């Protein structure tokens, strides 16, 4: 299922951890339309502008997480990943381009985000419910 021009639902369901542990990270029937709607918004309004800025594909290392997978990775029980409201992303040239993405999101108030966490090798981008526009630097953790 295509969520936006460059992102599919499958991009958000793939998980090395789930594969390794034999966890089925499929959407729950009750959550289906809610999660898909959230993922469409995340893609359209936040991830597509990021992809445009970096000029190359944006890869998702952690997208939607079912409750078992979220628990297995040590995620918060209220993690935005559970509702399709967040993604951990990386892209080619991450070490050189991550700062451009942070500046894009911080300076462009038309691009929604609740939380942006910078890690050494990826960015956590969440649209959440509150749109705090919170930026955290976890590169040294």
N, C-alpha and C positions, 0 to 999 in steps of 0.2 A: 504494500500500500504506500503510495507516494504522499508524504506529509507536506512537502514544499518542493521547489525546483530541484534541490540537491540532496534532500534527505528522505529516507524511507523509514517506515515503521521497523523494518528488520534491523536498521542501523542502531536502534535503541534497545533491541531485545537481545542482541549478541553479548555474551559475557564469558570470558575465559574462566572466571571463577565458577560460574554456573556449570559450564562444561566439565571442568575438573571435578566438581563435587556432585555431578549428576542432578543438578537442580533444573527443573523446567521453569524457565523465566517467562512463560507465556502470560498474556494478560488474563486477568480474572474476568469472567463474563459480567459480573456486576460492575466492574470498573471500566470496561472496554471503551464506551463512547466518551466518558469523562476524561480518561487518560489520553486517548487519541486526540481529543480536542485541545488538551493542554500541550501535548507534543506539537501539534500543528501551530499553535501560538508561539511556542518556544522557537520552533524552526523559522517560521515566517518573520517574526518581529525581532529576533535576537541572533539566531545562528546564521541566517542568510546574510545579514549585514556584516557579521564577523568574517564569513567566507569571502565576501566581496572585498573586504579590507585586506585580508592576507593574500588574496589572489591565487588561492590553491584550495584543494579539498580540505575540509575540516573533518577529522575522524572522531568518533565517539568511543571512548574507552569504557564509560559507564553511563547508561541512559536510564531507562525504566528498570526498576528493581522490584521483583515480587518480594513478599515479606520474608521468605526463606533466604533469598539471596541477600537482601538488605541486612539481615541478621548475620549471615555468614561473613560479610565484608566489614562488620562492625559499625554499620550505619545507624543513625538515630532512628528510633521507631517513628518519628515524625518527619523523616527525611523527605525533601521535595522529590527525590528520585522515585519514591513510592507512588507519587501521583502524576508522574510525567512532567514535572515542573522544573527539572534540572538535568544537566548533562555535564560530564567531565569530558573535555575536548583537548585535542592536540592537532598540530598541523606541521607540514614540512617547514623547516626553518624556525621551529618554535623558539629556540634560544634567542634568535635575533628579532622575532616578530611579536612576542607576547606583550611587550610594553605598548606597542601600537594598538593592540586590541584593548588593553586596559584604558588607554587614552581615548580611544573611539567610544567606549561605553561610558566613561566618566564625563566626557565633554559633550556627547550628543544625547541630550535628554529625550530625544524622540525614540531612542532604542531602549526598550524596557529591560530592567533587570532588578532583582531583589538583592541577590548576593553574587559577588564575584570573588572567588578565592584563587589566588595565584600559588601554585605548587611548582616544584622544580621542573616537572616534565609535562604538566597539563594545567588547564584552567577549569575550575568548577564554575558553571554559569547557571544560575537559578532565576526563574521568574517569580516564584513564590506567590504569596497573596498580598504582601504589604508593599512591595517595591521600595524597600529601604535605600536601595542604591549603595549597599554596604560593600566595601572593598577590603579584603583581608590578604595579608602576605604571609603565606606558610612555606616559603621557599627554604627556610632554615630548619624546618621540622623534620 
